[in-house]
Amino acid sequence: MKADCKKRLIINATLVSSGTVRDRSGLFINEDGRIADVFSMADFDKAKYGECETLDVRGSLVTPGLIDTHIHGIGGYGPDDCDIQSVLGMSEKLMQFGVTAFFPTLYAGSADKMERETREAVKAIGKESGARILGINLEGPFLNPKKCGAQDPKALTEPDASTFLRLVQAGEGHVKAMTIAPELPGVEEIVPLAERMGVVLLMGHTDATYEQAVRGMNLGIHHATHTFNAMSRMDHKNPGVAGCALFHDAMHCELIADGVHVHRDLVSFLIKTKPQDKVVLITDSLKPTALGPGRFVANGDPVVLGERGAFVMERDSSVLCGSALTLNTAVRNVTSWTGNKAQAVRMATENPATVYGFGEIGALAKGKLADIAVFDEDFNASEVFVGGKLVYKK
């Protein structure tokens, strides 16, 4: 549908933002695509806003647009196609799930392959008609083969400054995240480079001991990639990377809340244990997500959508290789498992925006960009706005 940008009122909403729920409320969006007012319906005076389009959502949930910072693909589209149109296809598809911003996420590969994919993804930035492309996420190549998961072990390498600079420079300032195994030699050289170039490092695909993980944290790696998955497990004598992520408030935790990658009770435990701003919901979804059950190819490997609802390797069904999750479903799951709707929304909106320094989005407040999703109680999207423009209507 054709997007527009005009003065808008959203009224009779249940606003869910910044860890709070506000019943019988509304928003005024100005022509500049920003939120100009947040109000209670008890104080509502339409004349105050002049001529504008009014959307009465009749009690529906209105949240900041969801932000997926770790997503390999959806709807048959993904950056591993090395095609600008495929990245733009992700942007289009994500709208229907209430996602207004995302990081196309690259698998580990050769430096040549990752550079090509990065350059192609960058070409899509600014050409989106759906969800914003906030930046690029590199899941590798500095990973430990012992915890490669579905990553190609032959593509993994020890940290190297020249390779890091090559990949980041290919992103023209848009590489925002990179996963690295903190136990590998050379990490000390990468951390200050990443900080200088605005790249957030996450520890993941790692077999680090607890001491090595803490050392990585003290160096400046304050984030964990898909916590509990593809990392050393917690043991009473060696708490591992999982223990480091749990125990230290400095650590942010990505979390795949599909009930397959992490048990639902452990999801609830993590959320109760960590500070409210330290958990970020992601999907880690593969390119065939939202296409239904079947046999597909992702990152060059045959995969199958298993009975449990996640993708597994066709050659070895015990290997999880990514989720079939959408971010609105993750929010729905966490709401159901914890009973905390406000926190579930926060973990998919304000928290990722804060981690990666995108202060203009992620909350419903005056001056913020009007990236907004309207959901029913099951988190099915009915309308989605990006910068005040209506980009999706069910």
MOVEN-V965427 format. One record per pair of residues at least 6 apart in sequence whose C-alpha atoms are under 8 Angstrom apart, sorted by the first residue. I is the first residue (numbers start at 1). GAP is how many residues later the second one is. Records with the same first field share a line. If there is no record, write none. Layout:
I: GAP ; GAP
//
This chain:
1: 390 ; 391
2: 389
3: 126 ; 386 ; 387 ; 388
4: 384 ; 385 ; 386 ; 387
5: 26 ; 27 ; 28 ; 382 ; 383 ; 384 ; 385
6: 23 ; 24 ; 25 ; 27 ; 46 ; 47 ; 382 ; 383
7: 21 ; 22 ; 23 ; 24 ; 44 ; 45 ; 46
8: 20 ; 21 ; 22 ; 44 ; 45 ; 46 ; 47
9: 17 ; 18 ; 19 ; 20 ; 43 ; 44 ; 45 ; 46
10: 16 ; 17 ; 18 ; 44 ; 45 ; 46 ; 47
11: 13 ; 14 ; 15 ; 16 ; 30 ; 43 ; 44 ; 45 ; 46 ; 47
12: 11 ; 12 ; 13 ; 14 ; 29 ; 44 ; 45 ; 46 ; 47 ; 48
13: 10 ; 11 ; 12 ; 13 ; 43 ; 44 ; 45 ; 46 ; 47 ; 48 ; 49
14: 7 ; 8 ; 9 ; 10 ; 11 ; 12 ; 45 ; 46 ; 47 ; 48
15: 6 ; 7 ; 8 ; 10 ; 11 ; 46 ; 47 ; 48 ; 349
16: 6 ; 45 ; 46 ; 47 ; 48 ; 325 ; 326 ; 329
17: 46 ; 47 ; 325 ; 328 ; 329 ; 333 ; 346 ; 347
18: 324 ; 325 ; 328 ; 332 ; 345 ; 346
19: 323 ; 324 ; 326 ; 327
20: 322 ; 323
21: 321
23: 36
24: 16 ; 17 ; 18 ; 35
25: 13 ; 14 ; 15 ; 16
26: 12 ; 13 ; 14 ; 15
27: 8 ; 9 ; 10 ; 11 ; 12
28: 7 ; 8 ; 9 ; 10 ; 21
29: 6 ; 7 ; 8 ; 341 ; 359
30: 6 ; 358
31: 357
32: 355 ; 356
33: 336 ; 337 ; 353 ; 354 ; 355 ; 356
34: 332 ; 333 ; 334 ; 335 ; 336 ; 353 ; 354
35: 329 ; 330 ; 331 ; 332 ; 333 ; 334 ; 335
36: 330 ; 331
37: 328 ; 329
38: 326 ; 327 ; 328
57: 317
60: 314 ; 315 ; 316 ; 317
61: 313 ; 314 ; 315 ; 316
62: 310 ; 311 ; 312 ; 313
63: 282 ; 300 ; 301 ; 309 ; 310 ; 311 ; 312
64: 285 ; 297 ; 298 ; 299 ; 300 ; 306 ; 307 ; 308 ; 309
65: 33 ; 34 ; 35 ; 36 ; 284 ; 297 ; 306 ; 307 ; 308 ; 319 ; 320 ; 321
66: 32 ; 33 ; 34 ; 35 ; 261 ; 262 ; 279 ; 282 ; 283 ; 296 ; 307
67: 32 ; 33 ; 34 ; 35 ; 281 ; 282 ; 285 ; 286 ; 295
68: 31 ; 33 ; 34 ; 35 ; 213 ; 214 ; 215 ; 259 ; 280 ; 284
69: 33 ; 34 ; 35 ; 36 ; 68 ; 213 ; 283
70: 32 ; 33 ; 34 ; 35 ; 67 ; 212 ; 213 ; 214 ; 215
71: 31 ; 32 ; 33 ; 34 ; 211 ; 212 ; 213 ; 214 ; 215
72: 6 ; 7 ; 8 ; 32 ; 33 ; 34 ; 35 ; 212 ; 213 ; 214 ; 215
73: 6 ; 17 ; 31 ; 32 ; 212 ; 213 ; 214 ; 215 ; 216
74: 16 ; 19 ; 20 ; 211 ; 212 ; 213 ; 214 ; 215 ; 216
75: 14 ; 15 ; 18 ; 212 ; 213 ; 214 ; 215 ; 216
76: 211 ; 212 ; 213 ; 215
77: 9 ; 10 ; 12 ; 13 ; 210 ; 211
78: 8 ; 9 ; 11 ; 12 ; 26 ; 208 ; 209
79: 7 ; 8 ; 25 ; 26 ; 27 ; 38 ; 41 ; 42
80: 26 ; 27 ; 37 ; 219
81: 36
82: 34 ; 35 ; 38 ; 39
83: 34 ; 37 ; 38
84: 36 ; 37 ; 39 ; 40
85: 39
87: 17 ; 34 ; 37
88: 36 ; 39 ; 40 ; 41
91: 37 ; 38 ; 39 ; 40 ; 41 ; 42
92: 36 ; 37 ; 38 ; 39
93: 37
94: 6 ; 36 ; 37
95: 35 ; 36 ; 289 ; 296 ; 297
96: 285 ; 286 ; 288 ; 296 ; 298
97: 229 ; 230 ; 231 ; 283 ; 284
98: 230 ; 274 ; 275 ; 276 ; 277 ; 282 ; 283 ; 285 ; 286
99: 32 ; 228 ; 229 ; 274
100: 30 ; 31 ; 32 ; 271 ; 272 ; 273 ; 284 ; 285 ; 286
101: 30 ; 31 ; 32 ; 33
102: 29 ; 30 ; 31 ; 32 ; 33
103: 30 ; 31 ; 32 ; 33 ; 34
104: 17 ; 29 ; 31 ; 32 ; 33
105: 31 ; 32 ; 33 ; 34
106: 8 ; 11 ; 12 ; 30 ; 31 ; 32 ; 33 ; 34
107: 7 ; 31 ; 32 ; 33 ; 34 ; 44 ; 192
108: 6 ; 30 ; 31 ; 32 ; 33 ; 43 ; 44 ; 47 ; 48
109: 31 ; 32 ; 43 ; 46 ; 47
110: 31 ; 45 ; 46
111: 52 ; 56
114: 53
115: 51 ; 52 ; 55
118: 18 ; 49 ; 52 ; 53
119: 51 ; 52
121: 15
122: 13 ; 14 ; 49 ; 50 ; 52
124: 9
125: 7 ; 8 ; 9
126: 6 ; 7
129: 262
130: 256 ; 261
131: 255
132: 254
134: 40
135: 39 ; 40 ; 41
136: 35 ; 38 ; 39 ; 40 ; 41
137: 38 ; 39 ; 40 ; 41
138: 37 ; 39 ; 40 ; 41
139: 39 ; 40 ; 41
140: 16 ; 38 ; 39 ; 40
141: 14 ; 15 ; 16 ; 17 ; 38 ; 39
142: 14 ; 15 ; 16 ; 17 ; 37 ; 38 ; 39 ; 42
143: 13 ; 14 ; 15 ; 36 ; 37 ; 38 ; 41 ; 61 ; 62 ; 63
144: 12 ; 13 ; 37 ; 40 ; 61 ; 62 ; 63
145: 8 ; 11 ; 60
146: 60 ; 61
147: 58 ; 59 ; 60 ; 83 ; 84
148: 57 ; 82
149: 56 ; 81 ; 170 ; 171 ; 172
150: 163 ; 169 ; 170 ; 171 ; 172
158: 26 ; 27 ; 28
159: 25 ; 26 ; 27 ; 28 ; 31
160: 26 ; 29 ; 30
161: 28 ; 29 ; 32
164: 26
168: 6 ; 7
173: 24
175: 24
176: 22 ; 23 ; 24 ; 180
177: 22 ; 23 ; 24 ; 25
178: 21 ; 22 ; 23 ; 24
179: 22 ; 23 ; 24 ; 25 ; 26 ; 46
180: 21 ; 22 ; 23 ; 24 ; 25 ; 26
181: 22 ; 23 ; 24 ; 25 ; 26 ; 27
182: 21 ; 24 ; 26 ; 30 ; 31 ; 33 ; 34
183: 23 ; 24 ; 25 ; 26 ; 29 ; 30 ; 33
188: 31
191: 10 ; 28 ; 29 ; 30
194: 6 ; 7
200: 21 ; 156
201: 19 ; 20 ; 21 ; 22
202: 19 ; 20 ; 21 ; 22 ; 23
203: 10 ; 13 ; 18 ; 19 ; 20 ; 21 ; 22
204: 20 ; 21 ; 22 ; 23 ; 26 ; 27
205: 20 ; 24 ; 25 ; 26
206: 24 ; 25 ; 26 ; 35
207: 24 ; 25 ; 33 ; 34
208: 23 ; 24 ; 32 ; 33
209: 23 ; 29 ; 30 ; 31 ; 32
210: 28 ; 29 ; 30 ; 31 ; 33 ; 34
211: 29
213: 27 ; 28 ; 31
214: 30
217: 33 ; 34
222: 28 ; 29 ; 30
223: 22 ; 28 ; 29 ; 30 ; 31
224: 21 ; 27 ; 28 ; 29 ; 30
225: 28 ; 29 ; 30
226: 27 ; 28 ; 29 ; 30 ; 56 ; 58
227: 15 ; 18 ; 26 ; 27 ; 28 ; 29
228: 14 ; 34
229: 32 ; 33
231: 9 ; 10 ; 11
232: 8 ; 9 ; 10
233: 6 ; 7 ; 8 ; 9 ; 10
234: 6 ; 7 ; 8 ; 9
244: 7
245: 6 ; 7 ; 8
246: 24 ; 27 ; 28
249: 25 ; 26 ; 29
251: 27
252: 26 ; 27 ; 28
253: 25 ; 26 ; 27
254: 25 ; 26 ; 27 ; 28
255: 12 ; 24 ; 25 ; 26 ; 27 ; 28
256: 6 ; 25 ; 26 ; 27 ; 28 ; 67 ; 74
257: 7 ; 10 ; 24 ; 25 ; 26 ; 73 ; 76 ; 77
258: 6 ; 65 ; 67 ; 71 ; 72 ; 75
260: 48 ; 49 ; 50
261: 59 ; 62
264: 73
265: 72
267: 67
268: 66 ; 69 ; 70
271: 8
276: 67
277: 69 ; 70 ; 74
278: 73
279: 68 ; 72
280: 67 ; 68 ; 71 ; 72
281: 46 ; 49 ; 50 ; 66 ; 67
282: 45 ; 48 ; 66
283: 40 ; 41 ; 42 ; 43 ; 44 ; 47
284: 38 ; 39 ; 41
285: 37 ; 38 ; 39 ; 40 ; 41
286: 12 ; 25 ; 36 ; 37 ; 38
287: 11
288: 8 ; 9 ; 10 ; 36
289: 34 ; 35 ; 36 ; 37
290: 34
292: 13
293: 11 ; 12 ; 13
294: 10 ; 11
295: 7 ; 8 ; 9 ; 10
296: 6 ; 7 ; 8
297: 6
301: 12
302: 11 ; 12 ; 13
303: 8 ; 9 ; 10 ; 11 ; 18
304: 7 ; 8 ; 9 ; 10
305: 6 ; 7 ; 19
306: 6 ; 11
309: 14 ; 15
310: 10 ; 11 ; 12 ; 13 ; 14 ; 15
311: 9 ; 10 ; 11 ; 12 ; 13
312: 6 ; 7 ; 8 ; 9 ; 10
313: 6 ; 7 ; 8
327: 21
328: 51 ; 52
329: 50
331: 10 ; 13 ; 14 ; 17 ; 48
332: 12 ; 46 ; 47
334: 6 ; 7 ; 10
335: 6 ; 9
349: 12 ; 13 ; 14
350: 11 ; 12 ; 13
351: 11
352: 10
353: 6 ; 8 ; 9
354: 8
359: 9
360: 7 ; 8 ; 9
361: 7 ; 8 ; 9 ; 10
362: 9
364: 6 ; 8
369: 17 ; 18 ; 19
370: 15 ; 16 ; 17 ; 18
371: 13 ; 14 ; 15 ; 16 ; 17
372: 12 ; 13 ; 14 ; 16
373: 8 ; 9 ; 10 ; 11 ; 12
374: 7 ; 8 ; 9 ; 10
375: 6 ; 7 ; 8
376: 6
381: 13
382: 10 ; 11 ; 12
383: 7 ; 8 ; 9 ; 10 ; 11
384: 6 ; 7 ; 8 ; 9
385: 6 ; 7
//
